[in-house]
């Protein structure tokens, strides 16, 4: 992995000498984004006024992501790169830091969140859980931050960015109300969310769920036999009705957990597949941040009722 990153950094350093230095004033701003959540956000704000190229598509795990040759080309031609930060993208952060010294603006959206509100984590070098998008309140802060960044970088379209951003923020307000109304139909004592890895801590904190992930915060660490058995006992003791697969994590870990519960003469169902580190397929409801969140909450509530 380290050799792979060093090679990408070397390619970027070499190819930057070929990058066009003068940008036509009428040419669209070229924006590169990492996760599909960020891609969706930037598209909502920028609309047709900017060109957005996402590196990670549906089902892609950012914890384990390795940049391709095509990604290097996208990064070289970018005017600005928006990434999550808080070490969600792992070693790719080194690439972004290299780019910052090569005349390309790189922006970590996680830096817009007050560190006093972040959830601590020993799994990441940042010492914080990077799954910040699972609290809509965080996403609204990030949206305002991205609006301001785009207005500064591309001032000729500042008014349109502000207008688009206002529309999107209103949609996030409605989303927050919808989610809370749906979640309030599930009694507090049933709000235990067991998933493949612990990506939902911000969700749990915001919406009163106890969240337990089999693999911890990062999918880079594998769950062991003892982890599976310990969680199986937790499920039995707390009468958890359903557990959940994640779209960006192999389902074998949750299937092993279900088998461990069954071996103890108890039953737990797999309540469905949740979107955690990536959105659903493009051109579907789940392919948007708002649609993904609504789908996740509906799936969770229906399975745990």
C-alpha positions in Angstrom: 0.0 0.0 0.0 2.8 2.4 0.9 4.6 1.7 -2.4 1.4 2.2 -4.3 0.9 5.7 -2.7 4.6 6.7 -3.3 4.1 5.7 -7.0 1.0 7.9 -7.3 2.8 10.8 -5.6 5.7 10.4 -8.1 3.3 10.4 -11.0 1.5 13.5 -9.8 4.8 15.3 -9.3 5.8 14.4 -12.9 2.5 15.1 -14.6 1.9 18.4 -12.9 4.5 19.9 -15.2 2.2 19.1 -18.1 -0.9 20.6 -16.4 -2.5 23.5 -18.3 -1.4 26.7 -16.4 -3.9 29.2 -17.9 -7.6 28.4 -17.4 -10.1 30.1 -19.6 -12.4 32.3 -17.6 -15.5 30.7 -19.1 -14.3 27.1 -18.4 -16.1 25.1 -15.7 -14.4 24.6 -12.4 -13.1 21.0 -12.4 -13.9 19.4 -9.0 -12.7 16.0 -7.8 -14.4 14.3 -4.9 -13.6 11.1 -3.0 -16.6 9.4 -1.5 -20.0 9.2 -3.2 -21.6 11.2 -0.4 -19.3 14.2 -1.1 -19.8 13.8 -4.8 -23.6 14.0 -4.3 -23.2 17.1 -2.0 -21.0 19.0 -4.4 -23.2 18.2 -7.4 -26.2 19.6 -5.5 -24.4 22.9 -4.8 -22.6 23.2 -8.1 -25.2 21.9 -10.5 -24.3 22.4 -14.2 -21.9 25.2 -13.3 -19.0 22.9 -12.4 -17.6 19.6 -13.5 -17.6 16.9 -10.8 -15.6 13.7 -11.0 -16.0 11.3 -8.1 -13.2 8.8 -7.4 -15.3 6.2 -5.4 -18.6 4.8 -6.7 -21.3 2.7 -5.2 -20.2 -0.1 -2.9 -16.6 1.2 -2.6 -15.0 1.0 0.8 -12.9 4.2 1.3 -10.9 2.5 4.1 -9.3 0.1 1.7 -9.4 2.2 -1.5 -6.4 2.4 -3.8 -6.2 5.0 -6.5 -6.1 3.8 -10.1 -4.3 5.3 -13.1 -7.6 6.9 -14.1 -7.8 8.5 -10.7 -4.3 10.0 -11.1 -5.5 11.7 -14.4 -8.6 13.1 -12.6 -6.5 14.5 -9.8 -3.9 16.0 -12.1 -6.6 17.9 -14.0 -8.5 19.0 -10.9 -8.8 22.6 -9.8 -10.0 21.6 -6.3 -10.3 18.3 -4.5 -12.9 17.7 -1.7 -12.2 14.8 0.6 -13.6 13.6 3.9 -10.4 13.8 6.0 -10.1 12.4 9.5 -8.2 9.6 7.8 -11.3 8.0 6.2 -9.4 7.8 2.9 -6.3 6.3 4.6 -3.1 6.8 2.7 -4.7 8.8 0.0 -4.3 11.8 2.4 -0.6 11.7 1.5 -1.5 12.2 -2.1 -3.7 15.2 -1.3 -1.0 16.8 0.8 1.4 16.4 -2.1 -1.1 18.0 -4.4 -1.5 21.0 -2.1 2.1 21.8 -2.8 1.5 21.4 -6.6 -1.0 24.3 -7.2 -4.2 22.3 -6.6 -6.5 23.2 -3.7 -7.4 20.2 -1.5 -10.1 20.6 1.1 -11.0 18.2 3.9 -14.6 18.7 4.7 -14.2 17.1 8.2 -12.2 20.1 9.3 -15.5 22.1 9.3 -16.9 20.1 12.2 -16.0 21.3 15.8 -13.6 18.7 17.2 -15.5 18.9 20.5 -18.5 17.3 18.8 -16.5 14.6 17.1 -16.5 11.0 18.4 -13.1 9.7 19.6 -11.5 6.7 18.0 -8.2 4.8 18.4 -8.6 3.2 15.0 -7.6 6.3 13.1 -4.5 8.5 13.1 -6.8 11.5 13.5 -8.1 10.0 16.8 -11.7 10.7 15.6 -14.4 8.6 14.0 -14.6 9.8 10.4 -18.2 8.7 9.6 -19.5 12.2 10.2 -22.2 12.1 7.5 -24.5 10.0 9.6 -25.7 13.0 11.6 -27.7 15.3 9.4 -26.7 18.2 11.7 -23.1 17.6 10.7 -24.0 17.4 7.0 -25.7 20.8 7.2 -22.5 22.3 8.6 -20.5 20.6 5.9 -22.9 21.8 3.2 -22.5 25.5 4.4 -18.7 25.0 4.4 -18.7 23.6 0.8 -20.9 26.5 -0.4 -18.5 29.0 1.1 -15.5 27.2 -0.4 -17.0 27.1 -3.9 -18.0 30.8 -3.7 -14.4 31.7 -2.9 -12.8 29.5 -5.5 -15.3 30.4 -8.3 -16.7 33.8 -7.4 -18.4 34.4 -10.8 -20.9 31.7 -9.8 -21.2 32.6 -6.1 -24.8 33.7 -6.3 -25.9 30.4 -7.9 -23.9 28.3 -5.4 -25.7 30.2 -2.6 -29.1 29.6 -4.2 -28.5 25.9 -4.8 -27.1 25.5 -1.3 -30.2 27.1 0.2 -32.4 24.7 -1.6 -30.3 21.7 -0.5 -30.2 22.9 3.1 -34.0 23.2 3.1 -34.1 19.6 1.9 -31.8 18.5 4.7 -34.1 20.2 7.2 -37.0 18.2 5.9 -34.9 15.0 5.9 -34.1 15.5 9.6 -37.8 15.9 10.5 -38.7 12.8 8.5 -36.0 10.7 10.1 -37.0 11.7 13.6 -40.7 11.0 13.0 -39.8 7.5 11.6 -37.4 6.7 14.4 -39.8 7.8 17.1 -42.1 4.9 16.1 -39.5 2.5 17.6 -39.3 2.2 21.4 -36.0 3.3 22.9 -35.4 -0.2 24.3 -35.4 -1.7 20.8 -32.9 0.8 19.4 -29.9 -1.5 19.2 -28.1 -1.4 15.8 -25.7 -4.3 15.1 -23.8 -3.9 11.8 -20.7 -5.3 10.0 -18.5 -2.4 11.2 -19.0 0.5 13.5 -19.9 3.2 10.9 -23.0 4.4 12.7 -21.8 6.0 15.9 -22.8 9.5 14.9 -26.2 8.1 13.9 -26.5 6.4 17.3 -25.6 9.6 19.1 -28.0 11.8 17.2 -31.0 9.4 17.2 -30.6 7.5 20.5 -29.4 4.1 19.2 -26.9 1.8 20.9 -24.6 0.9 18.0 -22.3 -2.2 17.9 -20.1 -3.0 15.0 -18.5 -6.4 14.5 -15.3 -5.1 12.9 -14.9 -1.8 14.8 -14.6 1.5 13.0 -12.3 0.5 10.2 -12.9 -2.4 7.8 -9.1 -2.7 7.6 -9.3 -4.8 10.8 -10.8 -8.3 10.6 -13.2 -9.6 13.2 -11.9 -12.7 15.1 -13.7 -15.7 16.5 -13.8 -14.2 20.0 -15.4 -11.0 18.6 -18.1 -13.0 16.9 -18.9 -15.1 20.0 -18.9 -12.0 22.2 -21.3 -10.2 20.0 -23.5 -13.3 19.6 -23.9 -13.4 23.4 -24.7 -9.6 23.4 -27.5 -10.2 20.8 -29.0 -13.0 22.8 -28.8 -11.2 26.1 -30.4 -8.1 24.6 -33.0 -9.9 22.5 -31.9 -8.2 19.4 -34.3 -9.1 16.6 -32.2 -8.2 13.5 -28.6 -7.5 12.4 -27.5 -5.7 9.3 -25.2 -6.2 6.3 -23.4 -3.2 4.8 -23.2 -2.5 1.0 -19.4 -1.8 1.1 -18.5 -4.6 3.5 -18.5 -8.4 2.6 -21.6 -10.0 4.1 -19.8 -13.1 5.3 -19.0 -11.4 8.6 -22.6 -10.8 9.5 -23.6 -14.3 8.2 -20.9 -15.8 10.5 -22.5 -13.8 13.4 -25.9 -15.1 12.5 -24.6 -18.6 12.5 -23.0 -18.1 15.9 -26.3 -17.0 17.4 -28.1 -19.9 15.8 -25.5 -22.3 17.2 -26.6 -21.1 20.7 -30.2 -22.1 19.9 -31.4 -18.5 19.3 -32.6 -16.8 16.2 -31.7 -13.4 14.7 -32.6 -12.3 11.2 -30.6 -10.3 8.7 -32.7 -7.2 8.6 -31.4 -5.9 5.3 -28.4 -4.2 3.7 -27.5 -0.7 4.9 -25.5 1.9 3.0 -22.6 3.0 5.2 -19.4 4.1 3.5 -20.9 4.6 0.0 -24.2 5.5 -1.5 -26.3 3.2 -3.7 -26.2 3.0 -7.5 -26.4 6.2 -9.5 -29.8 7.2 -10.8 -31.5 5.5 -7.8 -33.0 7.0 -4.7 -30.3 5.4 -2.6 -27.7 6.9 -4.9 -28.3 10.3 -3.2 -27.4 11.2 0.4 -31.0 12.0 1.3 -32.4 8.9 -0.4 -29.7 6.7 1.3 -30.5 8.0 4.7 -34.3 7.6 4.3 -33.7 4.0 3.0 -31.4 3.1 5.9 -33.7 4.4 8.6 -36.8 2.7 7.1 -34.9 -0.6 6.8 -33.6 -0.4 10.4 -37.0 0.5 11.9 -39.0 -2.1 9.9 -36.5 -4.8 10.9 -36.3 -4.0 14.6 -40.0 -3.3 15.3 
